[in-house]
Amino acid sequence: MPGADRYVAWCEMPYQSFSLEEFAQYIGMDLRDVRKLAERGKLPGKKIGGHWRFNRARVTEWLQQEMPSLSEERLIEIERALGSRESGSKQFDLVTSMMTVEGIDLMMRAGSAGSVMRGLVDLAEQTGLLYDKTGLLDAVTEREAMCSTAMPNGVALPHPRQPMPYASGEPIICLGRTPQGVPFGSPTGILTHLFFLICSHEYDQHLHVLARLVRILDEETVTGLRETEEAEEALALLIRREKIVAERYG
């Protein structure tokens, strides 16, 4: 395992390659399991000179795509690994601290994926924290063109491929709901009704938020968000649910 100084330095360099051991540490997995997955071609790495190397940007994109299909246990392992580097605490409000009532629209008028993303970025602008509206919209659109962030439960998590620390004054999460639903590329072909726009400032934070959101959005919570009528109620529901979820990995 690398020393603490070396590991912190690597975390601050988005394009740095790292070893099998560093990769296992980063995602909180047993080294033996990681080695097996790498040998089976299940991980975004390459063997160079007999040693596995992983590019951080590719690892981030891989995790973004894999999150919705991971088990609760694996997501908790990832949260533990990421959370220990961020603050060492359970972070009961990791997601909901990035949300405001102004950034929630339960009657968003959108009939296509493009109009959904424009509507979400408009919401981000309403928070008063967004500096680069065009840049964020372009980044989210580019990411969705690669692979849809829609999940099988009627929820999508649009986000840039990489953190955008200069796009907003603070990290932002906005929630939009389209009552009629929108075709957004769900793997099951269903319409998507709930959209969480994520604009993080750091890599660890970005991946931690994704893992937490996937855990928060169980069937009961999704149903509650589909049925609630007020933005305040939606945020309160998410706050209650996040506290329960956060307590499970302490």
Buried (B, 14 or more C-beta within 10 A) or exposed (E): EBEEEEBEEBBEEBEBBBBBBBBBBBBBBEEEEBBEBBEEEEBBBEEEEEEBBBBBBBBBBBBBBBBBEBEEEBBBBBBBBBBEBEEEEBBBBBBBBBBBEBBBBBEBEBEEBEBBBBBBBBBBBBBEBBEBBEBBBBBBBEBBEEEBBBBEBBBBBBBBBBBBEEBBEEBBBBBBBBEEBBBBBBEEEBEBBBBBBBBBBBBBBBBBBBBBBBBBBBEEBBEBBBEBEEBEBBBBBBBEBBEEBBEEBE
